[in-house]
């Protein structure tokens, strides 16, 4: 199972819905999360392949270990 990432605009925009997508590795997931946060997106959920929720700091650590 890949990492699942959900993010949405930091400021409320009518009609904007959260986006969820999957990335196969921690490195790929971290690149996406980092890019989302740098472009004023609010990362609302990161699900580890084992099924539990992690924070962006944990994802960054996992990516560095890969």
mmCIF file as gemmi writes it, N, C-alpha and C atoms, coordinates in Angstrom:
data_model
loop_
_atom_site.group_PDB
_atom_site.id
_atom_site.type_symbol
_atom_site.label_atom_id
_atom_site.label_alt_id
_atom_site.label_comp_id
_atom_site.label_asym_id
_atom_site.label_entity_id
_atom_site.label_seq_id
_atom_site.pdbx_PDB_ins_code
_atom_site.Cartn_x
_atom_site.Cartn_y
_atom_site.Cartn_z
_atom_site.occupancy
_atom_site.B_iso_or_equiv
_atom_site.pdbx_formal_charge
_atom_site.auth_seq_id
_atom_site.auth_asym_id
_atom_site.pdbx_PDB_model_num
ATOM 1 N N . UNK Axp A 1 ? 0.846 -1.179 0 1 0 ? 1 A 1
ATOM 2 C CA . UNK Axp A 1 ? 0 0 0 1 0 ? 1 A 1
ATOM 3 C C . UNK Axp A 1 ? 0.891 1.242 0 1 0 ? 1 A 1
ATOM 4 N N . UNK Axp A 2 ? 0.595 2.225 -0.826 1 0 ? 2 A 1
ATOM 5 C CA . UNK Axp A 2 ? 1.389 3.452 -0.884 1 0 ? 2 A 1
ATOM 6 C C . UNK Axp A 2 ? 1.001 4.45 0.219 1 0 ? 2 A 1
ATOM 7 N N . UNK Axp A 3 ? 1.778 5.511 0.33 1 0 ? 3 A 1
ATOM 8 C CA . UNK Axp A 3 ? 1.436 6.617 1.225 1 0 ? 3 A 1
ATOM 9 C C . UNK Axp A 3 ? 0.244 7.351 0.632 1 0 ? 3 A 1
ATOM 10 N N . UNK Axp A 4 ? -0.705 7.737 1.467 1 0 ? 4 A 1
ATOM 11 C CA . UNK Axp A 4 ? -1.857 8.531 1.026 1 0 ? 4 A 1
ATOM 12 C C . UNK Axp A 4 ? -1.736 9.923 1.625 1 0 ? 4 A 1
ATOM 13 N N . UNK Axp A 5 ? -1.859 10.926 0.772 1 0 ? 5 A 1
ATOM 14 C CA . UNK Axp A 5 ? -1.7 12.319 1.185 1 0 ? 5 A 1
ATOM 15 C C . UNK Axp A 5 ? -2.972 13.074 0.823 1 0 ? 5 A 1
ATOM 16 N N . UNK Axp A 6 ? -3.449 13.891 1.764 1 0 ? 6 A 1
ATOM 17 C CA . UNK Axp A 6 ? -4.604 14.745 1.507 1 0 ? 6 A 1
ATOM 18 C C . UNK Axp A 6 ? -4.223 16.176 1.844 1 0 ? 6 A 1
ATOM 19 N N . UNK Axp A 7 ? -4.549 17.099 0.927 1 0 ? 7 A 1
ATOM 20 C CA . UNK Axp A 7 ? -4.317 18.516 1.214 1 0 ? 7 A 1
ATOM 21 C C . UNK Axp A 7 ? -5.419 19.354 0.592 1 0 ? 7 A 1
ATOM 22 N N . UNK Axp A 8 ? -5.499 20.59 1.076 1 0 ? 8 A 1
ATOM 23 C CA . UNK Axp A 8 ? -6.509 21.537 0.607 1 0 ? 8 A 1
ATOM 24 C C . UNK Axp A 8 ? -5.923 22.94 0.705 1 0 ? 8 A 1
ATOM 25 N N . UNK Axp A 9 ? -6.551 23.93 0.062 1 0 ? 9 A 1
ATOM 26 C CA . UNK Axp A 9 ? -6.035 25.299 0.156 1 0 ? 9 A 1
ATOM 27 C C . UNK Axp A 9 ? -5.993 25.773 1.614 1 0 ? 9 A 1
ATOM 28 N N . UNK Axp A 10 ? -4.967 26.529 1.939 1 0 ? 10 A 1
ATOM 29 C CA . UNK Axp A 10 ? -4.812 27.06 3.287 1 0 ? 10 A 1
ATOM 30 C C . UNK Axp A 10 ? -5.944 28.032 3.623 1 0 ? 10 A 1
ATOM 31 N N . UNK Axp A 11 ? -6.333 28.846 2.657 1 0 ? 11 A 1
ATOM 32 C CA . UNK Axp A 11 ? -7.461 29.755 2.844 1 0 ? 11 A 1
ATOM 33 C C . UNK Axp A 11 ? -8.685 29.163 2.158 1 0 ? 11 A 1
ATOM 34 N N . UNK Axp A 12 ? -9.838 29.374 2.759 1 0 ? 12 A 1
ATOM 35 C CA . UNK Axp A 12 ? -11.075 28.798 2.227 1 0 ? 12 A 1
ATOM 36 C C . UNK Axp A 12 ? -11.405 29.399 0.863 1 0 ? 12 A 1
ATOM 37 N N . UNK Axp A 13 ? -11.657 28.534 -0.09 1 0 ? 13 A 1
ATOM 38 C CA . UNK Axp A 13 ? -12.062 28.929 -1.434 1 0 ? 13 A 1
ATOM 39 C C . UNK Axp A 13 ? -13.341 28.166 -1.751 1 0 ? 13 A 1
ATOM 40 N N . UNK Axp A 14 ? -14.393 28.894 -2.112 1 0 ? 14 A 1
ATOM 41 C CA . UNK Axp A 14 ? -15.66 28.234 -2.441 1 0 ? 14 A 1
ATOM 42 C C . UNK Axp A 14 ? -15.46 27.208 -3.548 1 0 ? 14 A 1
ATOM 43 N N . UNK Axp A 15 ? -15.984 26.022 -3.32 1 0 ? 15 A 1
ATOM 44 C CA . UNK Axp A 15 ? -15.912 24.956 -4.308 1 0 ? 15 A 1
ATOM 45 C C . UNK Axp A 15 ? -14.639 24.137 -4.272 1 0 ? 15 A 1
ATOM 46 N N . UNK Axp A 16 ? -13.645 24.584 -3.545 1 0 ? 16 A 1
ATOM 47 C CA . UNK Axp A 16 ? -12.388 23.819 -3.456 1 0 ? 16 A 1
ATOM 48 C C . UNK Axp A 16 ? -12.591 22.646 -2.512 1 0 ? 16 A 1
ATOM 49 N N . UNK Axp A 17 ? -12.167 21.486 -2.948 1 0 ? 17 A 1
ATOM 50 C CA . UNK Axp A 17 ? -12.306 20.279 -2.142 1 0 ? 17 A 1
ATOM 51 C C . UNK Axp A 17 ? -10.929 19.699 -1.85 1 0 ? 17 A 1
ATOM 52 N N . UNK Axp A 18 ? -10.81 18.983 -0.742 1 0 ? 18 A 1
ATOM 53 C CA . UNK Axp A 18 ? -9.525 18.332 -0.456 1 0 ? 18 A 1
ATOM 54 C C . UNK Axp A 18 ? -9.134 17.371 -1.578 1 0 ? 18 A 1
ATOM 55 N N . UNK Axp A 19 ? -7.854 17.29 -1.824 1 0 ? 19 A 1
ATOM 56 C CA . UNK Axp A 19 ? -7.303 16.401 -2.846 1 0 ? 19 A 1
ATOM 57 C C . UNK Axp A 19 ? -6.555 15.283 -2.136 1 0 ? 19 A 1
ATOM 58 N N . UNK Axp A 20 ? -6.831 14.044 -2.507 1 0 ? 20 A 1
ATOM 59 C CA . UNK Axp A 20 ? -6.124 12.895 -1.953 1 0 ? 20 A 1
ATOM 60 C C . UNK Axp A 20 ? -5.457 12.14 -3.096 1 0 ? 20 A 1
ATOM 61 N N . UNK Axp A 21 ? -4.209 11.776 -2.887 1 0 ? 21 A 1
ATOM 62 C CA . UNK Axp A 21 ? -3.484 11.001 -3.891 1 0 ? 21 A 1
ATOM 63 C C . UNK Axp A 21 ? -2.512 10.076 -3.189 1 0 ? 21 A 1
ATOM 64 N N . UNK Axp A 22 ? -1.91 9.183 -3.951 1 0 ? 22 A 1
ATOM 65 C CA . UNK Axp A 22 ? -0.996 8.18 -3.394 1 0 ? 22 A 1
ATOM 66 C C . UNK Axp A 22 ? 0.384 8.328 -4.012 1 0 ? 22 A 1
ATOM 67 N N . UNK Axp A 23 ? 1.388 8.044 -3.196 1 0 ? 23 A 1
ATOM 68 C CA . UNK Axp A 23 ? 2.784 8.041 -3.645 1 0 ? 23 A 1
ATOM 69 C C . UNK Axp A 23 ? 3.418 6.744 -3.167 1 0 ? 23 A 1
ATOM 70 N N . UNK Axp A 24 ? 4.22 6.096 -4.011 1 0 ? 24 A 1
ATOM 71 C CA . UNK Axp A 24 ? 4.737 4.761 -3.685 1 0 ? 24 A 1
ATOM 72 C C . UNK Axp A 24 ? 5.836 4.729 -2.624 1 0 ? 24 A 1
ATOM 73 N N . UNK Axp A 25 ? 6.616 5.802 -2.504 1 0 ? 25 A 1
ATOM 74 C CA . UNK Axp A 25 ? 7.731 5.795 -1.553 1 0 ? 25 A 1
ATOM 75 C C . UNK Axp A 25 ? 7.658 7.011 -0.64 1 0 ? 25 A 1
ATOM 76 N N . UNK Axp A 26 ? 8.383 6.947 0.466 1 0 ? 26 A 1
ATOM 77 C CA . UNK Axp A 26 ? 8.439 8.083 1.392 1 0 ? 26 A 1
ATOM 78 C C . UNK Axp A 26 ? 9.076 9.297 0.705 1 0 ? 26 A 1
ATOM 79 N N . UNK Axp A 27 ? 10.088 9.071 -0.116 1 0 ? 27 A 1
ATOM 80 C CA . UNK Axp A 27 ? 10.739 10.186 -0.818 1 0 ? 27 A 1
ATOM 81 C C . UNK Axp A 27 ? 9.758 10.893 -1.744 1 0 ? 27 A 1
ATOM 82 N N . UNK Axp A 28 ? 8.999 10.115 -2.511 1 0 ? 28 A 1
ATOM 83 C CA . UNK Axp A 28 ? 8.011 10.705 -3.41 1 0 ? 28 A 1
ATOM 84 C C . UNK Axp A 28 ? 6.932 11.437 -2.618 1 0 ? 28 A 1
ATOM 85 N N . UNK Axp A 29 ? 6.493 10.829 -1.534 1 0 ? 29 A 1
ATOM 86 C CA . UNK Axp A 29 ? 5.458 11.445 -0.695 1 0 ? 29 A 1
ATOM 87 C C . UNK Axp A 29 ? 5.976 12.739 -0.082 1 0 ? 29 A 1
ATOM 88 N N . UNK Axp A 30 ? 7.217 12.728 0.419 1 0 ? 30 A 1
ATOM 89 C CA . UNK Axp A 30 ? 7.783 13.921 1.032 1 0 ? 30 A 1
ATOM 90 C C . UNK Axp A 30 ? 7.91 15.057 0.016 1 0 ? 30 A 1
ATOM 91 N N . UNK Axp A 31 ? 8.346 14.747 -1.192 1 0 ? 31 A 1
ATOM 92 C CA . UNK Axp A 31 ? 8.447 15.792 -2.224 1 0 ? 31 A 1
ATOM 93 C C . UNK Axp A 31 ? 7.091 16.453 -2.458 1 0 ? 31 A 1
ATOM 94 N N . UNK Axp A 32 ? 6.051 15.653 -2.51 1 0 ? 32 A 1
ATOM 95 C CA . UNK Axp A 32 ? 4.701 16.191 -2.733 1 0 ? 32 A 1
ATOM 96 C C . UNK Axp A 32 ? 4.209 17.006 -1.548 1 0 ? 32 A 1
ATOM 97 N N . UNK Axp A 33 ? 4.435 16.502 -0.345 1 0 ? 33 A 1
ATOM 98 C CA . UNK Axp A 33 ? 4.007 17.218 0.865 1 0 ? 33 A 1
ATOM 99 C C . UNK Axp A 33 ? 4.77 18.536 0.982 1 0 ? 33 A 1
ATOM 100 N N . UNK Axp A 34 ? 6.075 18.5 0.782 1 0 ? 34 A 1
ATOM 101 C CA . UNK Axp A 34 ? 6.89 19.709 0.87 1 0 ? 34 A 1
ATOM 102 C C . UNK Axp A 34 ? 6.425 20.744 -0.156 1 0 ? 34 A 1
ATOM 103 N N . UNK Axp A 35 ? 6.178 20.311 -1.381 1 0 ? 35 A 1
ATOM 104 C CA . UNK Axp A 35 ? 5.707 21.23 -2.424 1 0 ? 35 A 1
ATOM 105 C C . UNK Axp A 35 ? 4.347 21.812 -2.069 1 0 ? 35 A 1
ATOM 106 N N . UNK Axp A 36 ? 3.455 20.992 -1.536 1 0 ? 36 A 1
ATOM 107 C CA . UNK Axp A 36 ? 2.126 21.483 -1.154 1 0 ? 36 A 1
ATOM 108 C C . UNK Axp A 36 ? 2.232 22.534 -0.057 1 0 ? 36 A 1
ATOM 109 N N . UNK Axp A 37 ? 3.046 22.265 0.948 1 0 ? 37 A 1
ATOM 110 C CA . UNK Axp A 37 ? 3.186 23.222 2.049 1 0 ? 37 A 1
ATOM 111 C C . UNK Axp A 37 ? 3.836 24.522 1.577 1 0 ? 37 A 1
ATOM 112 N N . UNK Axp A 38 ? 4.777 24.438 0.649 1 0 ? 38 A 1
ATOM 113 C CA . UNK Axp A 38 ? 5.435 25.644 0.131 1 0 ? 38 A 1
ATOM 114 C C . UNK Axp A 38 ? 4.494 26.471 -0.743 1 0 ? 38 A 1
ATOM 115 N N . UNK Axp A 39 ? 3.462 25.846 -1.295 1 0 ? 39 A 1
ATOM 116 C CA . UNK Axp A 39 ? 2.522 26.576 -2.155 1 0 ? 39 A 1
ATOM 117 C C . UNK Axp A 39 ? 1.217 26.893 -1.417 1 0 ? 39 A 1
ATOM 118 N N . UNK Axp A 40 ? 1.329 27.091 -0.117 1 0 ? 40 A 1
ATOM 119 C CA . UNK Axp A 40 ? 0.193 27.501 0.716 1 0 ? 40 A 1
ATOM 120 C C . UNK Axp A 40 ? -0.961 26.509 0.701 1 0 ? 40 A 1
ATOM 121 N N . UNK Axp A 41 ? -0.625 25.24 0.711 1 0 ? 41 A 1
ATOM 122 C CA . UNK Axp A 41 ? -1.629 24.193 0.868 1 0 ? 41 A 1
ATOM 123 C C . UNK Axp A 41 ? -1.534 23.657 2.289 1 0 ? 41 A 1
ATOM 124 N N . UNK Axp A 42 ? -2.646 23.275 2.84 1 0 ? 42 A 1
ATOM 125 C CA . UNK Axp A 42 ? -2.708 22.699 4.181 1 0 ? 42 A 1
ATOM 126 C C . UNK Axp A 42 ? -2.764 21.175 4.03 1 0 ? 42 A 1
ATOM 127 N N . UNK Axp A 43 ? -1.724 20.497 4.487 1 0 ? 43 A 1
ATOM 128 C CA . UNK Axp A 43 ? -1.697 19.036 4.432 1 0 ? 43 A 1
ATOM 129 C C . UNK Axp A 43 ? -2.514 18.539 5.626 1 0 ? 43 A 1
ATOM 130 N N . UNK Axp A 44 ? -3.637 17.906 5.337 1 0 ? 44 A 1
ATOM 131 C CA . UNK Axp A 44 ? -4.556 17.503 6.4 1 0 ? 44 A 1
ATOM 132 C C . UNK Axp A 44 ? -4.382 16.059 6.828 1 0 ? 44 A 1
ATOM 133 N N . UNK Axp A 45 ? -3.726 15.243 6.001 1 0 ? 45 A 1
ATOM 134 C CA . UNK Axp A 45 ? -3.585 13.835 6.356 1 0 ? 45 A 1
ATOM 135 C C . UNK Axp A 45 ? -2.455 13.187 5.566 1 0 ? 45 A 1
ATOM 136 N N . UNK Axp A 46 ? -1.643 12.418 6.284 1 0 ? 46 A 1
ATOM 137 C CA . UNK Axp A 46 ? -0.63 11.565 5.653 1 0 ? 46 A 1
ATOM 138 C C . UNK Axp A 46 ? -0.806 10.195 6.283 1 0 ? 46 A 1
ATOM 139 N N . UNK Axp A 47 ? -1.13 9.215 5.451 1 0 ? 47 A 1
ATOM 140 C CA . UNK Axp A 47 ? -1.347 7.851 5.931 1 0 ? 47 A 1
ATOM 141 C C . UNK Axp A 47 ? -0.175 6.977 5.49 1 0 ? 47 A 1
ATOM 142 N N . UNK Axp A 48 ? 0.478 6.37 6.468 1 0 ? 48 A 1
ATOM 143 C CA . UNK Axp A 48 ? 1.603 5.457 6.234 1 0 ? 48 A 1
ATOM 144 C C . UNK Axp A 48 ? 1.083 4.206 5.523 1 0 ? 48 A 1
ATOM 145 N N . UNK Axp A 49 ? 1.906 3.534 4.724 1 0 ? 49 A 1
ATOM 146 C CA . UNK Axp A 49 ? 1.462 2.306 4.06 1 0 ? 49 A 1
ATOM 147 C C . UNK Axp A 49 ? 0.917 1.236 5.014 1 0 ? 49 A 1
ATOM 148 N N . UNK Axp A 50 ? 1.344 1.259 6.277 1 0 ? 50 A 1
ATOM 149 C CA . UNK Axp A 50 ? 0.817 0.294 7.25 1 0 ? 50 A 1
ATOM 150 C C . UNK Axp A 50 ? -0.552 0.7 7.793 1 0 ? 50 A 1
ATOM 151 N N . UNK Axp A 51 ? -1.08 1.853 7.353 1 0 ? 51 A 1
ATOM 152 C CA . UNK Axp A 51 ? -2.441 2.237 7.692 1 0 ? 51 A 1
ATOM 153 C C . UNK Axp A 51 ? -2.609 3.243 8.815 1 0 ? 51 A 1
ATOM 154 N N . UNK Axp A 52 ? -1.512 3.735 9.397 1 0 ? 52 A 1
ATOM 155 C CA . UNK Axp A 52 ? -1.663 4.705 10.476 1 0 ? 52 A 1
ATOM 156 C C . UNK Axp A 52 ? -1.25 6.103 10.007 1 0 ? 52 A 1
ATOM 157 N N . UNK Axp A 53 ? -1.804 7.105 10.677 1 0 ? 53 A 1
ATOM 158 C CA . UNK Axp A 53 ? -1.564 8.499 10.34 1 0 ? 53 A 1
ATOM 159 C C . UNK Axp A 53 ? -0.206 8.948 10.901 1 0 ? 53 A 1
ATOM 160 N N . UNK Axp A 54 ? 0.544 9.709 10.084 1 0 ? 54 A 1
ATOM 161 C CA . UNK Axp A 54 ? 1.817 10.272 10.527 1 0 ? 54 A 1
ATOM 162 C C . UNK Axp A 54 ? 1.82 11.767 10.221 1 0 ? 54 A 1
ATOM 163 N N . UNK Axp A 55 ? 2.731 12.488 10.845 1 0 ? 55 A 1
ATOM 164 C CA . UNK Axp A 55 ? 2.914 13.906 10.577 1 0 ? 55 A 1
ATOM 165 C C . UNK Axp A 55 ? 3.972 14.121 9.509 1 0 ? 55 A 1
ATOM 166 N N . UNK Axp A 56 ? 4.068 15.357 9.055 1 0 ? 56 A 1
ATOM 167 C CA . UNK Axp A 56 ? 5.041 15.637 7.999 1 0 ? 56 A 1
ATOM 168 C C . UNK Axp A 56 ? 6.474 15.442 8.485 1 0 ? 56 A 1
ATOM 169 N N . UNK Axp A 57 ? 6.716 15.661 9.771 1 0 ? 57 A 1
ATOM 170 C CA . UNK Axp A 57 ? 8.063 15.473 10.301 1 0 ? 57 A 1
ATOM 171 C C . UNK Axp A 57 ? 8.488 14 10.218 1 0 ? 57 A 1
ATOM 172 N N . UNK Axp A 58 ? 7.568 13.112 10.553 1 0 ? 58 A 1
ATOM 173 C CA . UNK Axp A 58 ? 7.845 11.677 10.462 1 0 ? 58 A 1
ATOM 174 C C . UNK Axp A 58 ? 8.067 11.262 9.007 1 0 ? 58 A 1
ATOM 175 N N . UNK Axp A 59 ? 7.267 11.808 8.107 1 0 ? 59 A 1
ATOM 176 C CA . UNK Axp A 59 ? 7.434 11.505 6.687 1 0 ? 59 A 1
ATOM 177 C C . UNK Axp A 59 ? 8.794 11.987 6.199 1 0 ? 59 A 1
ATOM 178 N N . UNK Axp A 60 ? 9.197 13.17 6.615 1 0 ? 60 A 1
ATOM 179 C CA . UNK Axp A 60 ? 10.504 13.691 6.222 1 0 ? 60 A 1
ATOM 180 C C . UNK Axp A 60 ? 11.615 12.769 6.728 1 0 ? 60 A 1
ATOM 181 N N . UNK Axp A 61 ? 11.511 12.301 7.963 1 0 ? 61 A 1
ATOM 182 C CA . UNK Axp A 61 ? 12.509 11.395 8.525 1 0 ? 61 A 1
ATOM 183 C C . UNK Axp A 61 ? 12.567 10.092 7.728 1 0 ? 61 A 1
ATOM 184 N N . UNK Axp A 62 ? 11.401 9.538 7.396 1 0 ? 62 A 1
ATOM 185 C CA . UNK Axp A 62 ? 11.349 8.296 6.615 1 0 ? 62 A 1
ATOM 186 C C . UNK Axp A 62 ? 11.988 8.493 5.238 1 0 ? 62 A 1
ATOM 187 N N . UNK Axp A 63 ? 11.735 9.644 4.623 1 0 ? 63 A 1
ATOM 188 C CA . UNK Axp A 63 ? 12.302 9.926 3.301 1 0 ? 63 A 1
ATOM 189 C C . UNK Axp A 63 ? 13.817 10.02 3.377 1 0 ? 63 A 1
ATOM 190 N N . UNK Axp A 64 ? 14.334 10.627 4.446 1 0 ? 64 A 1
ATOM 191 C CA . UNK Axp A 64 ? 15.787 10.745 4.603 1 0 ? 64 A 1
ATOM 192 C C . UNK Axp A 64 ? 16.441 9.386 4.809 1 0 ? 64 A 1
ATOM 193 N N . UNK Axp A 65 ? 15.703 8.45 5.401 1 0 ? 65 A 1
ATOM 194 C CA . UNK Axp A 65 ? 16.253 7.11 5.661 1 0 ? 65 A 1
ATOM 195 C C . UNK Axp A 65 ? 16.235 6.219 4.427 1 0 ? 65 A 1
ATOM 196 N N . UNK Axp A 66 ? 15.417 6.557 3.436 1 0 ? 66 A 1
ATOM 197 C CA . UNK Axp A 66 ? 15.33 5.72 2.23 1 0 ? 66 A 1
ATOM 198 C C . UNK Axp A 66 ? 16.601 5.8 1.407 1 0 ? 66 A 1
